[in-house]
Amino acid sequence: MELDIQSKCSMFHYLEFLVNSHILQIICSDVSRRSTDGDHRTKRHNAIEIVHRVVHFRSVILFFLVCYLIIIITIIITIIITIIITIIITINVNVVCELHKIALKLQRQGSFEAIQKRKRGTDENGNKLQRKAVKSNMISMFATVIKTIDEIKCSYALENEKVYRALNAHLGILERMERVIANVEVPKPPEAAKVETSSPTRVTIYVTPNYNQTYAVIKYKVEWSKYPDFSSMLGSYIEMDMKPNTITVSGLTTGMKLYFRVSAGGIYGFSSPISCNPEIVELSGWQDVEGKKDGWTEHFAAIDSLTDDIEKHRQSLVWTRGMKSCDSLTTKIILRIFRKLLYLCIIYI
């Protein structure tokens, strides 16, 4: 009979049935044990006491069952809340990763377009196109970030508050970058530049800096060509050392007539170039003179050695300090004439 009841009733009914059966057994045994006692009042008192004990026992059983149910429900609710929080965090991480991928893709695309446009135009037009491409890239990034922020704010107003604040801070940084790029300017060109031939394959350019610069000049760029309009350039050189204000270009071809121009460079690009004075320079040396006599090979070797020594110490500290007093054009002409007279004396002595 117990198996029948256990299969048909729930757990709580089954427990109640077991408790009641136990109580009835206790009552029956107690009644049979005290049946010989003729005092009916004592029997009634004992029965009431047994009933109170049964009620107390049932209350304790029910209390423990309720506590057990509360603990199980609490555990289930905690597991559900943990799963929901994990899903929300995963969604937030995926959204941030997608935003980062979109920003990197747009930035690479904008940089690639700027490089392609800069290759097709001059340096000045390339700088403008690059700024325009970066600006359009940032505008599209702003639109994407704002759209994503609005979606996140509408969908997860409370859960994604930290992500929302981080994206707002990133948006503020991008806006400041846009303002800086919009106000970018290149430095002014140098005041003057003079070029002279140092050897058959090398020229030296003396740059007079512009002291009314608004932006810092950190480099100079030298370009040379066979044409005065520089439609086809043969090469270029960037000088990063700004202290001596002299630029030496080596590795040129002997006998060529070249035009040189110089432009000042800043952080965001180069200024418009200025032509060097004189406009055209022919690469030659004293060995190229006509009318050389036979038997003067020793003199030529001595002149070559002297020229090498002069070029070796040309950039030394003693030479630089000694030439500070030779800034005027007249003094430089006198020094040049003196140097040529020295060469002639060595040849004809």
C-alpha distance (Angstrom), angle and dihedral (degrees) to the residues before:
residue distance angle dihedral
M1 . . .
E2 3.80 . .
L3 3.80 90.5 .
D4 3.81 90.0 52.0
I5 3.76 92.7 52.8
Q6 3.81 92.4 44.9
S7 3.80 92.0 54.0
K8 3.81 94.8 46.8
C9 3.81 103.5 39.6
S10 3.74 133.5 59.5
M11 3.76 124.9 -106.3
F12 3.79 94.4 -95.8
H13 3.84 93.9 49.5
Y14 3.74 89.7 48.2
L15 3.80 92.1 52.9
E16 3.80 90.7 47.2
F17 3.77 90.6 50.6
L18 3.79 92.1 51.1
V19 3.82 91.4 49.1
N20 3.82 92.5 49.3
S21 3.82 91.6 47.5
H22 3.78 90.2 51.2
I23 3.79 91.1 48.6
L24 3.81 92.5 49.5
Q25 3.78 90.6 49.8
I26 3.81 89.5 52.1
I27 3.79 91.2 48.1
C28 3.80 93.4 47.8
S29 3.78 93.4 47.8
D30 3.78 91.5 47.2
V31 3.80 92.7 47.7
S32 3.79 92.3 48.2
R33 3.78 90.6 46.9
R34 3.78 92.8 51.5
S35 3.81 98.5 35.9
T36 3.76 90.6 105.5
D37 3.76 91.1 61.3
G38 3.74 108.7 95.1
D39 3.76 97.3 -160.0
H40 3.84 104.7 105.7
R41 3.80 93.0 -173.6
T42 3.78 92.6 58.2
K43 3.79 90.4 50.7
R44 3.78 91.1 51.8
H45 3.82 92.0 50.1
N46 3.77 91.2 49.6
A47 3.82 91.6 49.1
I48 3.83 91.3 51.8
E49 3.81 90.8 49.6
I50 3.80 90.4 50.9
V51 3.80 91.1 49.8
H52 3.83 90.2 51.7
R53 3.76 90.5 51.3
V54 3.78 90.8 49.4
V55 3.80 91.6 50.4
H56 3.81 90.9 48.6
F57 3.79 91.0 48.7
R58 3.82 91.4 49.4
S59 3.83 90.3 49.7
V60 3.80 91.6 52.7
I61 3.81 91.1 48.5
L62 3.80 91.6 49.5
F63 3.83 91.6 47.7
F64 3.79 92.1 53.7
L65 3.81 91.2 46.4
V66 3.81 91.4 51.6
C67 3.83 91.2 48.8
Y68 3.80 89.8 49.9
L69 3.81 91.4 51.3
I70 3.83 91.8 47.7
I71 3.81 91.3 51.8
I72 3.82 92.2 49.5
I73 3.82 92.3 48.0
T74 3.84 91.0 48.3
I75 3.81 91.7 51.5
I76 3.82 91.6 49.2
I77 3.82 92.3 48.9
T78 3.84 91.1 48.3
I79 3.82 91.4 51.6
I80 3.82 91.5 49.3
I81 3.83 92.5 49.1
T82 3.83 90.9 48.4
I83 3.81 91.3 51.6
I84 3.83 91.5 49.1
I85 3.83 92.6 49.2
T86 3.83 90.7 48.4
I87 3.81 91.2 51.6
I88 3.83 91.8 49.0
I89 3.83 92.5 49.1
T90 3.82 90.6 48.8
I91 3.81 90.8 51.4
N92 3.82 90.9 49.4
V93 3.81 92.5 50.0
N94 3.81 91.2 49.2
V95 3.81 91.1 50.0
V96 3.82 92.3 50.5
C97 3.82 91.4 47.6
E98 3.80 91.2 50.6
L99 3.81 90.4 49.6
H100 3.79 90.9 50.5
K101 3.82 91.7 48.8
I102 3.82 91.4 48.9
A103 3.81 91.7 49.5
L104 3.82 92.6 48.9
K105 3.80 91.8 46.9
L106 3.80 92.6 50.1
Q107 3.79 91.9 45.9
R108 3.82 92.8 50.7
Q109 3.79 91.7 46.1
G110 3.80 91.7 50.0
S111 3.81 92.2 47.5
F112 3.82 91.7 49.2
E113 3.82 92.2 49.9
A114 3.80 90.9 47.9
I115 3.82 91.5 51.6
Q116 3.81 92.4 49.0
K117 3.80 92.5 48.8
R118 3.78 91.9 46.1
K119 3.82 91.4 53.7
R120 3.81 90.6 54.7
G121 3.82 95.7 51.5
T122 3.79 141.1 38.6
D123 3.79 123.2 -77.6
E124 3.78 93.7 -97.3
N125 3.80 93.8 48.9
G126 3.78 88.8 43.7
N127 3.79 91.2 56.5
K128 3.80 91.0 50.2
L129 3.80 92.3 47.8
Q130 3.79 90.8 47.2
R131 3.80 92.2 51.8
K132 3.80 89.6 47.0
A133 3.81 91.9 49.4
V134 3.80 92.1 47.4
K135 3.80 90.2 47.9
S136 3.81 92.9 50.3
N137 3.80 89.1 44.7
M138 3.79 90.8 53.3
I139 3.81 92.2 45.8
S140 3.79 90.5 54.3
M141 3.79 89.5 45.8
F142 3.82 89.6 50.9
A143 3.81 90.9 51.0
T144 3.80 92.1 49.1
V145 3.80 93.3 46.5
I146 3.82 93.1 46.6
K147 3.81 92.0 48.0
T148 3.78 91.7 49.1
I149 3.81 91.4 46.2
D150 3.79 90.9 52.5
E151 3.80 91.7 49.6
I152 3.79 92.2 48.1
K153 3.79 91.9 45.4
C154 3.81 92.1 51.8
S155 3.81 95.9 43.7
Y156 3.78 102.3 36.4
A157 3.80 106.8 21.3
L158 3.80 95.9 155.1
E159 3.81 104.5 22.1
N160 3.83 95.6 51.1
E161 3.80 100.2 42.5
K162 3.81 93.5 121.0
V163 3.81 93.0 49.5
Y164 3.79 90.2 47.4
R165 3.82 91.9 53.3
A166 3.82 92.0 47.5
L167 3.80 91.7 51.7
N168 3.80 90.8 48.0
A169 3.81 89.9 52.9
H170 3.82 90.0 48.9
L171 3.80 89.8 49.9
G172 3.82 90.4 52.6
I173 3.80 90.7 52.4
L174 3.81 91.3 50.6
E175 3.81 91.0 49.9
R176 3.81 90.9 52.4
M177 3.81 89.7 48.9
E178 3.80 89.6 51.9
R179 3.81 91.4 52.1
V180 3.81 90.9 50.2
I181 3.81 93.3 48.6
A182 3.81 91.8 46.8
N183 3.83 90.0 57.8
V184 3.81 96.5 45.4
E185 3.81 115.5 133.8
V186 3.77 132.3 176.0
P187 3.83 122.0 -128.2
K188 3.79 124.5 -96.8
P189 3.83 119.2 -94.5
P190 3.83 120.2 -100.2
E191 3.79 118.5 -86.4
A192 3.80 94.7 -121.2
A193 3.79 143.1 -15.8
K194 3.80 129.8 -158.2
V195 3.80 126.1 -164.6
E196 3.78 129.4 -161.0
T197 3.78 134.9 173.0
S198 3.81 113.5 -106.2
S199 3.80 97.0 177.3
P200 3.81 137.9 -15.9
T201 3.82 89.4 -81.9
R202 3.79 102.8 29.2
V203 3.80 138.3 63.4
T204 3.80 131.3 -170.8
I205 3.81 121.8 -144.7
Y206 3.82 121.1 -159.6
V207 3.81 111.8 -155.0
T208 3.82 123.8 -158.1
P209 3.82 105.1 -154.0
N210 3.78 123.7 -137.5
Y211 3.81 107.1 -114.9
N212 3.83 93.3 -166.0
Q213 3.78 93.1 71.1
T214 3.80 118.6 145.5
Y215 3.81 93.1 -167.5
A216 3.79 128.9 43.8
V217 3.81 119.1 -96.5
I218 3.80 111.0 -141.5
K219 3.82 101.8 167.7
Y220 3.81 145.9 10.9
K221 3.79 127.3 -134.7
V222 3.82 121.6 -150.9
E223 3.81 120.8 -163.0
W224 3.81 128.2 -176.3
S225 3.77 134.2 -168.2
K226 3.80 142.2 164.3
Y227 3.81 90.8 -122.2
P228 3.82 126.9 68.9
D229 3.83 92.6 -135.3
F230 3.83 91.4 51.1
S231 3.79 91.3 -129.4
S232 3.79 89.0 150.2
M233 3.80 116.8 27.7
L234 3.78 122.3 -156.4
G235 3.78 95.8 -159.3
S236 3.77 149.7 -37.8
Y237 3.79 138.0 -138.6
I238 3.82 131.6 -160.9
E239 3.81 118.2 -149.6
M240 3.82 114.8 -157.7
D241 3.83 97.4 179.5
M242 3.81 106.2 91.1
K243 3.82 100.2 175.5
P244 3.83 104.8 85.3
N245 3.86 96.5 36.2
T246 3.81 87.6 -140.9
I247 3.78 125.5 114.2
T248 3.80 123.4 -160.4
V249 3.80 118.0 -159.5
S250 3.81 115.2 -166.3
G251 3.77 136.3 179.8
L252 3.82 97.1 54.3
T253 3.80 125.2 148.5
T254 3.81 117.1 -100.8
G255 3.80 116.9 -116.4
M256 3.82 97.5 21.1
K257 3.79 122.8 130.4
L258 3.78 109.1 -137.1
Y259 3.79 139.7 -178.8
F260 3.79 118.2 -141.2
R261 3.81 132.4 -161.2
V262 3.81 133.3 178.6
S263 3.83 132.3 -151.8
A264 3.81 130.3 -173.9
G265 3.79 118.1 -123.7
G266 3.79 131.1 -149.3
I267 3.78 135.3 174.6
Y268 3.82 95.2 -73.9
G269 3.82 102.0 36.4
F270 3.80 147.7 -57.1
S271 3.79 130.9 -58.6
S272 3.78 125.2 -121.3
P273 3.85 109.5 -71.7
I274 3.81 126.4 -111.4
S275 3.80 124.6 -151.1
C276 3.79 119.5 -112.7
N277 3.79 122.9 -119.4
P278 3.00 118.6 -88.8
E279 3.77 95.0 37.0
I280 3.81 95.7 -143.4
V281 3.80 126.9 36.6
E282 3.80 127.7 -170.2
L283 3.78 115.0 -149.1
S284 3.80 106.9 -131.1
G285 3.81 142.3 127.6
W286 3.77 139.1 -148.5
Q287 3.83 88.5 -92.7
D288 3.82 88.5 70.5
V289 3.85 94.9 65.3
E290 3.79 118.0 118.6
G291 3.79 126.2 -123.6
K292 3.78 98.4 44.8
K293 3.79 114.1 168.5
D294 3.79 126.6 -134.2
G295 3.78 119.9 -106.0
W296 3.80 95.9 37.5
T297 3.76 95.8 105.1
E298 3.82 91.6 113.8
H299 3.82 90.8 54.0
F300 3.79 90.9 49.0
A301 3.81 90.4 51.2
A302 3.82 90.3 50.8
I303 3.81 91.3 50.3
D304 3.81 90.8 48.9
S305 3.80 90.5 51.5
L306 3.82 91.4 48.2
T307 3.81 91.2 49.0
D308 3.81 91.2 51.2
D309 3.81 91.1 50.2
I310 3.81 91.3 50.2
E311 3.81 92.4 50.0
K312 3.81 91.4 45.9
H313 3.80 93.0 56.1
R314 3.80 96.1 34.0
Q315 3.82 93.3 98.9
S316 3.81 95.2 39.8
L317 3.81 123.0 120.6
V318 3.81 93.2 -112.7
W319 3.80 92.4 53.0
T320 3.83 92.5 46.0
R321 3.80 94.3 50.1
G322 3.78 93.0 41.9
M323 3.81 91.6 52.7
K324 3.82 95.2 51.6
S325 3.80 89.9 88.7
C326 3.83 90.9 53.1
D327 3.79 98.4 72.7
S328 3.77 97.2 117.0
L329 3.79 118.7 90.5
T330 3.81 93.6 -125.1
T331 3.79 93.3 55.5
K332 3.79 91.7 49.4
I333 3.82 91.5 50.3
I334 3.80 90.7 50.6
L335 3.80 91.3 50.4
R336 3.78 91.1 49.4
I337 3.83 91.9 50.4
F338 3.79 90.2 47.4
R339 3.80 91.2 52.2
K340 3.82 92.2 50.5
L341 3.80 90.9 48.0
L342 3.78 88.5 52.1
Y343 3.81 90.3 53.3
L344 3.81 91.3 49.2
C345 3.79 92.0 49.0
I346 3.78 90.9 52.6
I347 3.82 90.9 49.2
Y348 3.80 98.5 47.9
I349 3.80 99.7 36.3
